[in-house]
Amino acid sequence: MAKLRIKQVRSKIGHPIDQKRTLAALGLRKINHTKEVEASPAVLGMINKVKHLISVEEI
């Protein structure tokens, strides 16, 4: 599967708890934190849920 580089670009403050937990499940802790993940269906669903808080690029 493809690898994705995800980066948190907006704050999670003021957003619902499920979105905060989704960011934590993706491994993002604070703004400008970057992770590389495999593009599985579960991860793509999580990315879709918080797409307004992160940026995604394919590696």
Long-range contacts (C-beta under 8 A, 24 or more apart in sequence): 1-38, 1-39, 1-40, 2-38, 2-39, 2-58, 2-59, 3-36, 3-37, 3-38, 3-39, 3-58, 3-59, 4-36, 4-37, 4-38, 4-39, 4-43, 4-47, 4-56, 4-57, 4-58, 4-59, 5-34, 5-35, 5-36, 5-56, 5-57, 5-58, 5-59, 6-34, 6-35, 6-36, 6-37, 6-47, 6-54, 6-55, 6-56, 7-32, 7-33, 7-34, 7-35, 7-54, 7-55, 7-56, 8-32, 8-33, 8-53, 8-54, 9-53, 9-54, 9-55, 10-52, 10-53, 10-54, 11-53, 12-53, 15-53, 18-49, 19-49, 19-50, 19-53, 22-46, 22-49, 22-50, 23-50, 23-53, 23-54, 26-50, 26-54, 28-54
